[in-house]
Amino acid sequence: MSRGAWNLIKSKKNFNVGIYRRGLSALILSLILSTIMALLIIKAYFDLPKRAYYATSGVTPPVELTALDARNMTSTPLLTPDVPSDDEIKVIPE
């Protein structure tokens, strides 16, 4: 047999080995990329800055609120109440 025939026989016998090696390397590459993406998403989630909260009545300018870690368990309110004004004319929208 010639060298070409032997190479053809060897390539046919190694066909499945080549397919499995390419599939395994693609799977490993996919797992590495997925792990990197997951780590980047987790890092971006935990590195978010604290949010700024504002309160307004619609008439007054917004007041920046201080974010608390827990509920207000005291009996005192966190914001001072708005002073009602009776001399203002309120228009009812139609």
PDB file with one MODEL, atoms N, CA, C and O in Angstrom:
MODEL        1
ATOM      1  N   MET A   1       0.833  -1.175   0.000  1.00  0.00           N
ATOM      2  CA  MET A   1       0.000   0.000   0.000  1.00  0.00           C
ATOM      3  C   MET A   1       0.878   1.240   0.000  1.00  0.00           C
ATOM      4  O   MET A   1       2.007   1.251   0.491  1.00  0.00           O
ATOM      5  N   SER A   2       0.306   2.263  -0.568  1.00  0.00           N
ATOM      6  CA  SER A   2       1.072   3.509  -0.647  1.00  0.00           C
ATOM      7  C   SER A   2       0.900   4.341   0.625  1.00  0.00           C
ATOM      8  O   SER A   2       0.052   4.059   1.472  1.00  0.00           O
ATOM      9  N   ARG A   3       1.719   5.353   0.723  1.00  0.00           N
ATOM     10  CA  ARG A   3       1.663   6.234   1.888  1.00  0.00           C
ATOM     11  C   ARG A   3       0.322   6.974   1.925  1.00  0.00           C
ATOM     12  O   ARG A   3      -0.219   7.199   3.008  1.00  0.00           O
ATOM     13  N   GLY A   4      -0.218   7.352   0.783  1.00  0.00           N
ATOM     14  CA  GLY A   4      -1.512   8.040   0.720  1.00  0.00           C
ATOM     15  C   GLY A   4      -2.638   7.167   1.236  1.00  0.00           C
ATOM     16  O   GLY A   4      -3.536   7.651   1.925  1.00  0.00           O
ATOM     17  N   ALA A   5      -2.596   5.863   0.903  1.00  0.00           N
ATOM     18  CA  ALA A   5      -3.635   4.944   1.381  1.00  0.00           C
ATOM     19  C   ALA A   5      -3.556   4.795   2.892  1.00  0.00           C
ATOM     20  O   ALA A   5      -4.580   4.777   3.574  1.00  0.00           O
ATOM     21  N   TRP A   6      -2.319   4.688   3.421  1.00  0.00           N
ATOM     22  CA  TRP A   6      -2.164   4.574   4.880  1.00  0.00           C
ATOM     23  C   TRP A   6      -2.657   5.845   5.586  1.00  0.00           C
ATOM     24  O   TRP A   6      -3.303   5.775   6.632  1.00  0.00           O
ATOM     25  N   ASN A   7      -2.345   6.990   5.006  1.00  0.00           N
ATOM     26  CA  ASN A   7      -2.814   8.249   5.606  1.00  0.00           C
ATOM     27  C   ASN A   7      -4.339   8.336   5.573  1.00  0.00           C
ATOM     28  O   ASN A   7      -4.956   8.851   6.506  1.00  0.00           O
ATOM     29  N   LEU A   8      -4.940   7.834   4.503  1.00  0.00           N
ATOM     30  CA  LEU A   8      -6.403   7.836   4.408  1.00  0.00           C
ATOM     31  C   LEU A   8      -7.013   6.920   5.460  1.00  0.00           C
ATOM     32  O   LEU A   8      -8.003   7.281   6.095  1.00  0.00           O
ATOM     33  N   ILE A   9      -6.438   5.747   5.648  1.00  0.00           N
ATOM     34  CA  ILE A   9      -6.938   4.811   6.664  1.00  0.00           C
ATOM     35  C   ILE A   9      -6.778   5.412   8.058  1.00  0.00           C
ATOM     36  O   ILE A   9      -7.689   5.316   8.880  1.00  0.00           O
ATOM     37  N   LYS A  10      -5.624   6.033   8.332  1.00  0.00           N
ATOM     38  CA  LYS A  10      -5.399   6.637   9.652  1.00  0.00           C
ATOM     39  C   LYS A  10      -6.370   7.790   9.901  1.00  0.00           C
ATOM     40  O   LYS A  10      -6.881   7.954  11.009  1.00  0.00           O
ATOM     41  N   SER A  11      -6.619   8.586   8.864  1.00  0.00           N
ATOM     42  CA  SER A  11      -7.526   9.722   9.054  1.00  0.00           C
ATOM     43  C   SER A  11      -8.958   9.247   9.280  1.00  0.00           C
ATOM     44  O   SER A  11      -9.707   9.877  10.027  1.00  0.00           O
ATOM     45  N   LYS A  12      -9.347   8.140   8.639  1.00  0.00           N
ATOM     46  CA  LYS A  12     -10.693   7.604   8.863  1.00  0.00           C
ATOM     47  C   LYS A  12     -10.829   7.020  10.265  1.00  0.00           C
ATOM     48  O   LYS A  12     -11.886   7.137  10.885  1.00  0.00           O
ATOM     49  N   LYS A  13      -9.775   6.396  10.765  1.00  0.00           N
ATOM     50  CA  LYS A  13      -9.842   5.825  12.112  1.00  0.00           C
ATOM     51  C   LYS A  13      -9.813   6.922  13.182  1.00  0.00           C
ATOM     52  O   LYS A  13     -10.385   6.756  14.259  1.00  0.00           O
ATOM     53  N   ASN A  14      -9.157   8.021  12.890  1.00  0.00           N
ATOM     54  CA  ASN A  14      -9.060   9.115  13.850  1.00  0.00           C
ATOM     55  C   ASN A  14     -10.188  10.137  13.702  1.00  0.00           C
ATOM     56  O   ASN A  14     -10.168  11.182  14.351  1.00  0.00           O
ATOM     57  N   PHE A  15     -11.166   9.838  12.854  1.00  0.00           N
ATOM     58  CA  PHE A  15     -12.250  10.796  12.614  1.00  0.00           C
ATOM     59  C   PHE A  15     -13.025  11.069  13.894  1.00  0.00           C
ATOM     60  O   PHE A  15     -13.245  12.227  14.250  1.00  0.00           O
ATOM     61  N   ASN A  16     -13.446  10.004  14.596  1.00  0.00           N
ATOM     62  CA  ASN A  16     -14.214  10.190  15.831  1.00  0.00           C
ATOM     63  C   ASN A  16     -13.383  10.860  16.913  1.00  0.00           C
ATOM     64  O   ASN A  16     -13.901  11.668  17.683  1.00  0.00           O
ATOM     65  N   VAL A  17     -12.111  10.533  16.978  1.00  0.00           N
ATOM     66  CA  VAL A  17     -11.234  11.151  17.975  1.00  0.00           C
ATOM     67  C   VAL A  17     -11.157  12.655  17.732  1.00  0.00           C
ATOM     68  O   VAL A  17     -11.235  13.442  18.675  1.00  0.00           O
ATOM     69  N   GLY A  18     -11.008  13.050  16.488  1.00  0.00           N
ATOM     70  CA  GLY A  18     -10.942  14.478  16.152  1.00  0.00           C
ATOM     71  C   GLY A  18     -12.235  15.202  16.477  1.00  0.00           C
ATOM     72  O   GLY A  18     -12.223  16.321  16.990  1.00  0.00           O
ATOM     73  N   ILE A  19     -13.359  14.546  16.171  1.00  0.00           N
ATOM     74  CA  ILE A  19     -14.667  15.153  16.468  1.00  0.00           C
ATOM     75  C   ILE A  19     -14.827  15.337  17.970  1.00  0.00           C
ATOM     76  O   ILE A  19     -15.243  16.404  18.422  1.00  0.00           O
ATOM     77  N   TYR A  20     -14.503  14.311  18.745  1.00  0.00           N
ATOM     78  CA  TYR A  20     -14.642  14.407  20.204  1.00  0.00           C
ATOM     79  C   TYR A  20     -13.695  15.455  20.788  1.00  0.00           C
ATOM     80  O   TYR A  20     -14.076  16.186  21.703  1.00  0.00           O
ATOM     81  N   ARG A  21     -12.482  15.537  20.278  1.00  0.00           N
ATOM     82  CA  ARG A  21     -11.530  16.533  20.782  1.00  0.00           C
ATOM     83  C   ARG A  21     -12.011  17.950  20.468  1.00  0.00           C
ATOM     84  O   ARG A  21     -11.924  18.835  21.318  1.00  0.00           O
ATOM     85  N   ARG A  22     -12.516  18.168  19.257  1.00  0.00           N
ATOM     86  CA  ARG A  22     -13.035  19.493  18.908  1.00  0.00           C
ATOM     87  C   ARG A  22     -14.264  19.833  19.730  1.00  0.00           C
ATOM     88  O   ARG A  22     -14.423  20.970  20.174  1.00  0.00           O
ATOM     89  N   GLY A  23     -15.139  18.849  19.936  1.00  0.00           N
ATOM     90  CA  GLY A  23     -16.330  19.085  20.756  1.00  0.00           C
ATOM     91  C   GLY A  23     -15.983  19.376  22.201  1.00  0.00           C
ATOM     92  O   GLY A  23     -16.570  20.262  22.821  1.00  0.00           O
ATOM     93  N   LEU A  24     -15.022  18.623  22.743  1.00  0.00           N
ATOM     94  CA  LEU A  24     -14.605  18.840  24.130  1.00  0.00           C
ATOM     95  C   LEU A  24     -13.930  20.198  24.293  1.00  0.00           C
ATOM     96  O   LEU A  24     -14.170  20.896  25.279  1.00  0.00           O
ATOM     97  N   SER A  25     -13.094  20.574  23.338  1.00  0.00           N
ATOM     98  CA  SER A  25     -12.445  21.888  23.446  1.00  0.00           C
ATOM     99  C   SER A  25     -13.470  23.012  23.295  1.00  0.00           C
ATOM    100  O   SER A  25     -13.343  24.043  23.955  1.00  0.00           O
ATOM    101  N   ALA A  26     -14.477  22.839  22.445  1.00  0.00           N
ATOM    102  CA  ALA A  26     -15.536  23.850  22.325  1.00  0.00           C
ATOM    103  C   ALA A  26     -16.345  23.935  23.613  1.00  0.00           C
ATOM    104  O   ALA A  26     -16.735  25.026  24.030  1.00  0.00           O
ATOM    105  N   LEU A  27     -16.601  22.795  24.246  1.00  0.00           N
ATOM    106  CA  LEU A  27     -17.337  22.775  25.510  1.00  0.00           C
ATOM    107  C   LEU A  27     -16.544  23.463  26.620  1.00  0.00           C
ATOM    108  O   LEU A  27     -17.105  24.234  27.398  1.00  0.00           O
ATOM    109  N   ILE A  28     -15.261  23.191  26.693  1.00  0.00           N
ATOM    110  CA  ILE A  28     -14.415  23.827  27.716  1.00  0.00           C
ATOM    111  C   ILE A  28     -14.337  25.332  27.480  1.00  0.00           C
ATOM    112  O   ILE A  28     -14.417  26.108  28.432  1.00  0.00           O
ATOM    113  N   LEU A  29     -14.183  25.751  26.239  1.00  0.00           N
ATOM    114  CA  LEU A  29     -14.157  27.173  25.916  1.00  0.00           C
ATOM    115  C   LEU A  29     -15.479  27.840  26.285  1.00  0.00           C
ATOM    116  O   LEU A  29     -15.490  28.948  26.821  1.00  0.00           O
ATOM    117  N   SER A  30     -16.582  27.172  26.001  1.00  0.00           N
ATOM    118  CA  SER A  30     -17.897  27.710  26.351  1.00  0.00           C
ATOM    119  C   SER A  30     -18.063  27.839  27.862  1.00  0.00           C
ATOM    120  O   SER A  30     -18.608  28.834  28.341  1.00  0.00           O
ATOM    121  N   LEU A  31     -17.600  26.846  28.616  1.00  0.00           N
ATOM    122  CA  LEU A  31     -17.682  26.917  30.079  1.00  0.00           C
ATOM    123  C   LEU A  31     -16.825  28.053  30.635  1.00  0.00           C
ATOM    124  O   LEU A  31     -17.238  28.746  31.565  1.00  0.00           O
ATOM    125  N   ILE A  32     -15.647  28.240  30.073  1.00  0.00           N
ATOM    126  CA  ILE A  32     -14.775  29.326  30.530  1.00  0.00           C
ATOM    127  C   ILE A  32     -15.422  30.678  30.252  1.00  0.00           C
ATOM    128  O   ILE A  32     -15.434  31.549  31.122  1.00  0.00           O
ATOM    129  N   LEU A  33     -15.960  30.861  29.047  1.00  0.00           N
ATOM    130  CA  LEU A  33     -16.617  32.124  28.711  1.00  0.00           C
ATOM    131  C   LEU A  33     -17.854  32.360  29.569  1.00  0.00           C
ATOM    132  O   LEU A  33     -18.102  33.491  29.986  1.00  0.00           O
ATOM    133  N   SER A  34     -18.632  31.321  29.839  1.00  0.00           N
ATOM    134  CA  SER A  34     -19.813  31.463  30.690  1.00  0.00           C
ATOM    135  C   SER A  34     -19.427  31.842  32.112  1.00  0.00           C
ATOM    136  O   SER A  34     -20.092  32.666  32.739  1.00  0.00           O
ATOM    137  N   THR A  35     -18.362  31.247  32.619  1.00  0.00           N
ATOM    138  CA  THR A  35     -17.897  31.577  33.970  1.00  0.00           C
ATOM    139  C   THR A  35     -17.422  33.024  34.043  1.00  0.00           C
ATOM    140  O   THR A  35     -17.722  33.729  35.006  1.00  0.00           O
ATOM    141  N   ILE A  36     -16.689  33.463  33.037  1.00  0.00           N
ATOM    142  CA  ILE A  36     -16.218  34.849  33.013  1.00  0.00           C
ATOM    143  C   ILE A  36     -17.398  35.811  32.956  1.00  0.00           C
ATOM    144  O   ILE A  36     -17.414  36.814  33.670  1.00  0.00           O
ATOM    145  N   MET A  37     -18.386  35.514  32.114  1.00  0.00           N
ATOM    146  CA  MET A  37     -19.566  36.384  32.017  1.00  0.00           C
ATOM    147  C   MET A  37     -20.335  36.416  33.327  1.00  0.00           C
ATOM    148  O   MET A  37     -20.793  37.479  33.744  1.00  0.00           O
ATOM    149  N   ALA A  38     -20.485  35.275  33.984  1.00  0.00           N
ATOM    150  CA  ALA A  38     -21.200  35.230  35.265  1.00  0.00           C
ATOM    151  C   ALA A  38     -20.461  36.038  36.320  1.00  0.00           C
ATOM    152  O   ALA A  38     -21.090  36.756  37.097  1.00  0.00           O
ATOM    153  N   LEU A  39     -19.144  35.936  36.362  1.00  0.00           N
ATOM    154  CA  LEU A  39     -18.364  36.711  37.329  1.00  0.00           C
ATOM    155  C   LEU A  39     -18.464  38.208  37.054  1.00  0.00           C
ATOM    156  O   LEU A  39     -18.538  39.003  37.991  1.00  0.00           O
ATOM    157  N   LEU A  40     -18.466  38.599  35.788  1.00  0.00           N
ATOM    158  CA  LEU A  40     -18.618  40.013  35.452  1.00  0.00           C
ATOM    159  C   LEU A  40     -19.993  40.542  35.840  1.00  0.00           C
ATOM    160  O   LEU A  40     -20.112  41.669  36.320  1.00  0.00           O
ATOM    161  N   ILE A  41     -21.029  39.736  35.636  1.00  0.00           N
ATOM    162  CA  ILE A  41     -22.380  40.152  36.019  1.00  0.00           C
ATOM    163  C   ILE A  41     -22.489  40.286  37.531  1.00  0.00           C
ATOM    164  O   ILE A  41     -23.079  41.247  38.024  1.00  0.00           O
ATOM    165  N   ILE A  42     -21.929  39.339  38.271  1.00  0.00           N
ATOM    166  CA  ILE A  42     -21.968  39.406  39.739  1.00  0.00           C
ATOM    167  C   ILE A  42     -21.193  40.622  40.229  1.00  0.00           C
ATOM    168  O   ILE A  42     -21.643  41.309  41.145  1.00  0.00           O
ATOM    169  N   LYS A  43     -20.032  40.899  39.634  1.00  0.00           N
ATOM    170  CA  LYS A  43     -19.242  42.064  40.035  1.00  0.00           C
ATOM    171  C   LYS A  43     -19.999  43.350  39.745  1.00  0.00           C
ATOM    172  O   LYS A  43     -20.003  44.260  40.574  1.00  0.00           O
ATOM    173  N   ALA A  44     -20.636  43.441  38.590  1.00  0.00           N
ATOM    174  CA  ALA A  44     -21.393  44.647  38.247  1.00  0.00           C
ATOM    175  C   ALA A  44     -22.585  44.826  39.179  1.00  0.00           C
ATOM    176  O   ALA A  44     -22.950  45.957  39.501  1.00  0.00           O
ATOM    177  N   TYR A  45     -23.189  43.741  39.613  1.00  0.00           N
ATOM    178  CA  TYR A  45     -24.343  43.830  40.511  1.00  0.00           C
ATOM    179  C   TYR A  45     -23.927  44.327  41.893  1.00  0.00           C
ATOM    180  O   TYR A  45     -24.605  45.175  42.473  1.00  0.00           O
ATOM    181  N   PHE A  46     -22.828  43.814  42.423  1.00  0.00           N
ATOM    182  CA  PHE A  46     -22.415  44.189  43.774  1.00  0.00           C
ATOM    183  C   PHE A  46     -21.670  45.522  43.828  1.00  0.00           C
ATOM    184  O   PHE A  46     -21.489  46.071  44.914  1.00  0.00           O
ATOM    185  N   ASP A  47     -21.238  46.052  42.692  1.00  0.00           N
ATOM    186  CA  ASP A  47     -20.544  47.337  42.673  1.00  0.00           C
ATOM    187  C   ASP A  47     -21.474  48.506  42.358  1.00  0.00           C
ATOM    188  O   ASP A  47     -20.997  49.592  42.028  1.00  0.00           O
ATOM    189  N   LEU A  48     -22.782  48.309  42.452  1.00  0.00           N
ATOM    190  CA  LEU A  48     -23.718  49.399  42.184  1.00  0.00           C
ATOM    191  C   LEU A  48     -23.610  50.459  43.273  1.00  0.00           C
ATOM    192  O   LEU A  48     -23.481  50.119  44.450  1.00  0.00           O
ATOM    193  N   PRO A  49     -23.659  51.747  42.900  1.00  0.00           N
ATOM    194  CA  PRO A  49     -23.623  52.784  43.928  1.00  0.00           C
ATOM    195  C   PRO A  49     -24.961  52.858  44.664  1.00  0.00           C
ATOM    196  O   PRO A  49     -25.982  52.369  44.180  1.00  0.00           O
ATOM    197  N   LYS A  50     -24.931  53.482  45.848  1.00  0.00           N
ATOM    198  CA  LYS A  50     -26.180  53.633  46.592  1.00  0.00           C
ATOM    199  C   LYS A  50     -27.102  54.561  45.820  1.00  0.00           C
ATOM    200  O   LYS A  50     -26.652  55.530  45.209  1.00  0.00           O
ATOM    201  N   ARG A  51     -28.382  54.263  45.851  1.00  0.00           N
ATOM    202  CA  ARG A  51     -29.355  55.068  45.136  1.00  0.00           C
ATOM    203  C   ARG A  51     -29.701  56.317  45.936  1.00  0.00           C
ATOM    204  O   ARG A  51     -29.651  56.320  47.166  1.00  0.00           O
ATOM    205  N   ALA A  52     -30.047  57.365  45.222  1.00  0.00           N
ATOM    206  CA  ALA A  52     -30.488  58.601  45.864  1.00  0.00           C
ATOM    207  C   ALA A  52     -32.012  58.655  45.774  1.00  0.00           C
ATOM    208  O   ALA A  52     -32.579  58.509  44.692  1.00  0.00           O
ATOM    209  N   TYR A  53     -32.669  58.865  46.909  1.00  0.00           N
ATOM    210  CA  TYR A  53     -34.124  58.937  46.965  1.00  0.00           C
ATOM    211  C   TYR A  53     -34.540  60.370  47.257  1.00  0.00           C
ATOM    212  O   TYR A  53     -33.904  61.060  48.054  1.00  0.00           O
ATOM    213  N   TYR A  54     -35.612  60.813  46.609  1.00  0.00           N
ATOM    214  CA  TYR A  54     -36.108  62.169  46.774  1.00  0.00           C
ATOM    215  C   TYR A  54     -37.593  62.127  47.097  1.00  0.00           C
ATOM    216  O   TYR A  54     -38.306  61.208  46.694  1.00  0.00           O
ATOM    217  N   ALA A  55     -38.053  63.151  47.839  1.00  0.00           N
ATOM    218  CA  ALA A  55     -39.471  63.292  48.160  1.00  0.00           C
ATOM    219  C   ALA A  55     -39.904  64.700  47.773  1.00  0.00           C
ATOM    220  O   ALA A  55     -39.162  65.663  47.970  1.00  0.00           O
ATOM    221  N   THR A  56     -41.106  64.814  47.222  1.00  0.00           N
ATOM    222  CA  THR A  56     -41.651  66.117  46.871  1.00  0.00           C
ATOM    223  C   THR A  56     -43.166  66.050  46.933  1.00  0.00           C
ATOM    224  O   THR A  56     -43.767  64.984  46.801  1.00  0.00           O
ATOM    225  N   SER A  57     -43.766  67.210  47.136  1.00  0.00           N
ATOM    226  CA  SER A  57     -45.229  67.275  47.136  1.00  0.00           C
ATOM    227  C   SER A  57     -45.742  67.684  45.765  1.00  0.00           C
ATOM    228  O   SER A  57     -46.953  67.723  45.548  1.00  0.00           O
ATOM    229  N   GLY A  58     -44.868  67.980  44.863  1.00  0.00           N
ATOM    230  CA  GLY A  58     -45.261  68.422  43.535  1.00  0.00           C
ATOM    231  C   GLY A  58     -45.178  69.927  43.403  1.00  0.00           C
ATOM    232  O   GLY A  58     -45.085  70.445  42.290  1.00  0.00           O
ATOM    233  N   VAL A  59     -45.209  70.638  44.518  1.00  0.00           N
ATOM    234  CA  VAL A  59     -45.121  72.095  44.513  1.00  0.00           C
ATOM    235  C   VAL A  59     -43.733  72.535  44.962  1.00  0.00           C
ATOM    236  O   VAL A  59     -43.126  73.424  44.365  1.00  0.00           O
ATOM    237  N   THR A  60     -43.250  71.912  46.001  1.00  0.00           N
ATOM    238  CA  THR A  60     -41.937  72.272  46.544  1.00  0.00           C
ATOM    239  C   THR A  60     -40.836  71.535  45.788  1.00  0.00           C
ATOM    240  O   THR A  60     -41.100  70.505  45.169  1.00  0.00           O
ATOM    241  N   PRO A  61     -39.621  72.041  45.830  1.00  0.00           N
ATOM    242  CA  PRO A  61     -38.523  71.313  45.180  1.00  0.00           C
ATOM    243  C   PRO A  61     -38.243  70.001  45.905  1.00  0.00           C
ATOM    244  O   PRO A  61     -38.546  69.877  47.092  1.00  0.00           O
ATOM    245  N   PRO A  62     -37.679  69.037  45.221  1.00  0.00           N
ATOM    246  CA  PRO A  62     -37.417  67.733  45.847  1.00  0.00           C
ATOM    247  C   PRO A  62     -36.438  67.846  47.015  1.00  0.00           C
ATOM    248  O   PRO A  62     -35.510  68.654  47.004  1.00  0.00           O
ATOM    249  N   VAL A  63     -36.680  67.009  48.019  1.00  0.00           N
ATOM    250  CA  VAL A  63     -35.819  66.925  49.194  1.00  0.00           C
ATOM    251  C   VAL A  63     -35.138  65.566  49.147  1.00  0.00           C
ATOM    252  O   VAL A  63     -35.798  64.535  49.022  1.00  0.00           O
ATOM    253  N   GLU A  64     -33.808  65.570  49.249  1.00  0.00           N
ATOM    254  CA  GLU A  64     -33.095  64.289  49.224  1.00  0.00           C
ATOM    255  C   GLU A  64     -33.292  63.569  50.552  1.00  0.00           C
ATOM    256  O   GLU A  64     -33.137  64.154  51.624  1.00  0.00           O
ATOM    257  N   LEU A  65     -33.635  62.300  50.460  1.00  0.00           N
ATOM    258  CA  LEU A  65     -33.874  61.486  51.646  1.00  0.00           C
ATOM    259  C   LEU A  65     -32.636  60.665  51.975  1.00  0.00           C
ATOM    260  O   LEU A  65     -31.829  60.357  51.097  1.00  0.00           O
ATOM    261  N   THR A  66     -32.500  60.322  53.223  1.00  0.00           N
ATOM    262  CA  THR A  66     -31.407  59.467  53.667  1.00  0.00           C
ATOM    263  C   THR A  66     -31.911  58.029  53.706  1.00  0.00           C
ATOM    264  O   THR A  66     -32.891  57.724  54.384  1.00  0.00           O
ATOM    265  N   ALA A  67     -31.242  57.162  52.983  1.00  0.00           N
ATOM    266  CA  ALA A  67     -31.653  55.758  52.953  1.00  0.00           C
ATOM    267  C   ALA A  67     -31.272  55.088  54.265  1.00  0.00           C
ATOM    268  O   ALA A  67     -30.154  55.248  54.755  1.00  0.00           O
ATOM    269  N   LEU A  68     -32.210  54.338  54.826  1.00  0.00           N
ATOM    270  CA  LEU A  68     -31.969  53.622  56.075  1.00  0.00           C
ATOM    271  C   LEU A  68     -31.814  52.137  55.788  1.00  0.00           C
ATOM    272  O   LEU A  68     -32.330  51.625  54.795  1.00  0.00           O
ATOM    273  N   ASP A  69     -31.107  51.464  56.658  1.00  0.00           N
ATOM    274  CA  ASP A  69     -30.940  50.019  56.504  1.00  0.00           C
ATOM    275  C   ASP A  69     -32.130  49.247  57.053  1.00  0.00           C
ATOM    276  O   ASP A  69     -32.332  48.085  56.701  1.00  0.00           O
ATOM    277  N   ALA A  70     -32.924  49.886  57.918  1.00  0.00           N
ATOM    278  CA  ALA A  70     -34.068  49.211  58.537  1.00  0.00           C
ATOM    279  C   ALA A  70     -35.254  50.173  58.555  1.00  0.00           C
ATOM    280  O   ALA A  70     -35.126  51.342  58.190  1.00  0.00           O
ATOM    281  N   ARG A  71     -36.412  49.663  58.988  1.00  0.00           N
ATOM    282  CA  ARG A  71     -37.611  50.495  59.079  1.00  0.00           C
ATOM    283  C   ARG A  71     -37.467  51.520  60.197  1.00  0.00           C
ATOM    284  O   ARG A  71     -36.636  51.367  61.092  1.00  0.00           O
ATOM    285  N   ASN A  72     -38.283  52.562  60.135  1.00  0.00           N
ATOM    286  CA  ASN A  72     -38.319  53.552  61.204  1.00  0.00           C
ATOM    287  C   ASN A  72     -39.180  52.993  62.331  1.00  0.00           C
ATOM    288  O   ASN A  72     -40.404  52.944  62.215  1.00  0.00           O
ATOM    289  N   MET A  73     -38.551  52.579  63.405  1.00  0.00           N
ATOM    290  CA  MET A  73     -39.273  51.969  64.524  1.00  0.00           C
ATOM    291  C   MET A  73     -39.636  52.992  65.600  1.00  0.00           C
ATOM    292  O   MET A  73     -40.267  52.641  66.597  1.00  0.00           O
ATOM    293  N   THR A  74     -39.245  54.254  65.408  1.00  0.00           N
ATOM    294  CA  THR A  74     -39.560  55.274  66.403  1.00  0.00           C
ATOM    295  C   THR A  74     -40.917  55.881  66.103  1.00  0.00           C
ATOM    296  O   THR A  74     -41.482  55.668  65.031  1.00  0.00           O
ATOM    297  N   SER A  75     -41.439  56.646  67.068  1.00  0.00           N
ATOM    298  CA  SER A  75     -42.743  57.282  66.876  1.00  0.00           C
ATOM    299  C   SER A  75     -42.616  58.642  66.207  1.00  0.00           C
ATOM    300  O   SER A  75     -43.630  59.246  65.857  1.00  0.00           O
ATOM    301  N   THR A  76     -41.409  59.136  66.022  1.00  0.00           N
ATOM    302  CA  THR A  76     -41.230  60.434  65.368  1.00  0.00           C
ATOM    303  C   THR A  76     -41.091  60.231  63.868  1.00  0.00           C
ATOM    304  O   THR A  76     -40.393  59.318  63.426  1.00  0.00           O
ATOM    305  N   PRO A  77     -41.756  61.085  63.073  1.00  0.00           N
ATOM    306  CA  PRO A  77     -41.634  60.948  61.615  1.00  0.00           C
ATOM    307  C   PRO A  77     -40.266  61.432  61.138  1.00  0.00           C
ATOM    308  O   PRO A  77     -39.618  62.256  61.783  1.00  0.00           O
ATOM    309  N   LEU A  78     -39.854  60.909  60.017  1.00  0.00           N
ATOM    310  CA  LEU A  78     -38.558  61.285  59.468  1.00  0.00           C
ATOM    311  C   LEU A  78     -38.619  62.622  58.737  1.00  0.00           C
ATOM    312  O   LEU A  78     -37.619  63.338  58.682  1.00  0.00           O
ATOM    313  N   LEU A  79     -39.772  62.969  58.176  1.00  0.00           N
ATOM    314  CA  LEU A  79     -39.953  64.237  57.472  1.00  0.00           C
ATOM    315  C   LEU A  79     -40.877  65.132  58.276  1.00  0.00           C
ATOM    316  O   LEU A  79     -41.808  64.659  58.927  1.00  0.00           O
ATOM    317  N   THR A  80     -40.611  66.425  58.224  1.00  0.00           N
ATOM    318  CA  THR A  80     -41.525  67.361  58.876  1.00  0.00           C
ATOM    319  C   THR A  80     -42.780  67.481  58.027  1.00  0.00           C
ATOM    320  O   THR A  80     -42.692  67.447  56.799  1.00  0.00           O
ATOM    321  N   PRO A  81     -43.950  67.621  58.651  1.00  0.00           N
ATOM    322  CA  PRO A  81     -45.179  67.726  57.865  1.00  0.00           C
ATOM    323  C   PRO A  81     -45.248  69.064  57.134  1.00  0.00           C
ATOM    324  O   PRO A  81     -44.704  70.070  57.591  1.00  0.00           O
ATOM    325  N   ASP A  82     -45.927  69.052  55.991  1.00  0.00           N
ATOM    326  CA  ASP A  82     -46.119  70.281  55.224  1.00  0.00           C
ATOM    327  C   ASP A  82     -47.106  71.179  55.955  1.00  0.00           C
ATOM    328  O   ASP A  82     -48.081  70.709  56.542  1.00  0.00           O
ATOM    329  N   VAL A  83     -46.838  72.466  55.911  1.00  0.00           N
ATOM    330  CA  VAL A  83     -47.739  73.429  56.546  1.00  0.00           C
ATOM    331  C   VAL A  83     -48.887  73.693  55.585  1.00  0.00           C
ATOM    332  O   VAL A  83     -48.656  74.134  54.459  1.00  0.00           O
ATOM    333  N   PRO A  84     -50.130  73.429  56.011  1.00  0.00           N
ATOM    334  CA  PRO A  84     -51.249  73.687  55.100  1.00  0.00           C
ATOM    335  C   PRO A  84     -51.501  75.186  54.983  1.00  0.00           C
ATOM    336  O   PRO A  84     -51.431  75.922  55.967  1.00  0.00           O
ATOM    337  N   SER A  85     -51.790  75.615  53.783  1.00  0.00           N
ATOM    338  CA  SER A  85     -52.112  77.033  53.565  1.00  0.00           C
ATOM    339  C   SER A  85     -53.535  77.105  53.032  1.00  0.00           C
ATOM    340  O   SER A  85     -53.859  76.528  51.995  1.00  0.00           O
ATOM    341  N   ASP A  86     -54.382  77.833  53.772  1.00  0.00           N
ATOM    342  CA  ASP A  86     -55.792  77.942  53.386  1.00  0.00           C
ATOM    343  C   ASP A  86     -56.038  79.085  52.420  1.00  0.00           C
ATOM    344  O   ASP A  86     -57.087  79.121  51.777  1.00  0.00           O
ATOM    345  N   ASP A  87     -55.112  80.018  52.298  1.00  0.00           N
ATOM    346  CA  ASP A  87     -55.354  81.165  51.430  1.00  0.00           C
ATOM    347  C   ASP A  87     -54.983  80.893  49.972  1.00  0.00           C
ATOM    348  O   ASP A  87     -55.127  81.781  49.132  1.00  0.00           O
ATOM    349  N   GLU A  88     -54.518  79.710  49.660  1.00  0.00           N
ATOM    350  CA  GLU A  88     -54.222  79.352  48.276  1.00  0.00           C
ATOM    351  C   GLU A  88     -55.500  78.932  47.572  1.00  0.00           C
ATOM    352  O   GLU A  88     -56.329  78.228  48.149  1.00  0.00           O
ATOM    353  N   ILE A  89     -55.661  79.359  46.335  1.00  0.00           N
ATOM    354  CA  ILE A  89     -56.813  78.946  45.538  1.00  0.00           C
ATOM    355  C   ILE A  89     -56.407  77.697  44.772  1.00  0.00           C
ATOM    356  O   ILE A  89     -55.441  77.701  44.008  1.00  0.00           O
ATOM    357  N   LYS A  90     -57.154  76.643  44.989  1.00  0.00           N
ATOM    358  CA  LYS A  90     -56.854  75.380  44.327  1.00  0.00           C
ATOM    359  C   LYS A  90     -57.799  75.203  43.147  1.00  0.00           C
ATOM    360  O   LYS A  90     -59.015  75.340  43.278  1.00  0.00           O
ATOM    361  N   VAL A  91     -57.229  74.900  42.013  1.00  0.00           N
ATOM    362  CA  VAL A  91     -58.005  74.726  40.797  1.00  0.00           C
ATOM    363  C   VAL A  91     -58.234  73.244  40.590  1.00  0.00           C
ATOM    364  O   VAL A  91     -57.301  72.443  40.650  1.00  0.00           O
ATOM    365  N   ILE A  92     -59.489  72.886  40.346  1.00  0.00           N
ATOM    366  CA  ILE A  92     -59.835  71.491  40.067  1.00  0.00           C
ATOM    367  C   ILE A  92     -59.703  71.278  38.564  1.00  0.00           C
ATOM    368  O   ILE A  92     -60.374  71.961  37.790  1.00  0.00           O
ATOM    369  N   PRO A  93     -58.874  70.368  38.144  1.00  0.00           N
ATOM    370  CA  PRO A  93     -58.738  70.132  36.699  1.00  0.00           C
ATOM    371  C   PRO A  93     -59.996  69.493  36.127  1.00  0.00           C
ATOM    372  O   PRO A  93     -60.673  68.699  36.781  1.00  0.00           O
ATOM    373  N   GLU A  94     -60.281  69.859  34.904  1.00  0.00           N
ATOM    374  CA  GLU A  94     -61.483  69.316  34.244  1.00  0.00           C
ATOM    375  C   GLU A  94     -61.134  68.210  33.297  1.00  0.00           C
ATOM    376  O   GLU A  94     -62.020  67.641  32.659  1.00  0.00           O
TER     377      GLU A  94
ENDMDL
END
